[in-house]
């Protein structure tokens, strides 16, 4: 990884370590974006930088990724903590094509180890070995596991959330197919079991419960078959193994079955 140190006269009242580092876009989308504001690169070393540094960078390393918007170089502010973004595909405000493949990195040497040549790897986060893994359009790896304990829908949702995960879902047809393939090679799927997924609603309006799981509502109902459940509080399960092919079914909260949790690596 190419790392170039800057040594510049920066009009900040707070001393900082500064570097220009090549950081992959896929890593940036995992960092927190505390402000939606974007700034021109011409303003990098003036009062706007001081204000941003005082607001966000006192206790965390900051990244200022550089991107091009209508021919103008701009930057935004990220902090080196896990993202809490719930928007699809991310909260950066610029695309991978706009990103200039480097970020300005700031840190306060008085409060942390800010050796910016620390050799850290900014590689894409990976899913644990043996778990479902799919790289989504936002460049992040979506992980999934199937838990073979039978519980009701609400209990499954709570168990996923207790791990900071979510009842699973799919953002694309390709991801849905990959998950179905994952279930067929899993040793315990040799019969017509069902799996709780993270969608609920009514027969004609099933939606994913969490935007981070999926914003593609079509995939919350594209495999429904032979539905007899009615009402407004029904939930989605997946039957991955069936003689006629995999399908969705609708259930009430009293139905006990397996469940799948999903999360970004």
Secondary structure, DSSP 8 states (H G I E B T S, - for coil): --EEE-------SS--EEEEE---HHHHTTEE------EEGGGTTSHHHHHHHHHHSSSS-EEEEEEEETTEEEE--EEEEE----SSS-SSSS-TTTEEEEEEEEE-TTTS---TTS----------TTSEEEE-TTS-EEEEEEEEEEE-HHHHHHHHHHTT-EE---SSHHHHHHHHHHHHHSTT-SS---EEEEEEEETTEEEES-TTT-S-GGGGTTTB-S----SSSEEEEEE---TT--EEEEE-TT--EEEEEEEE-
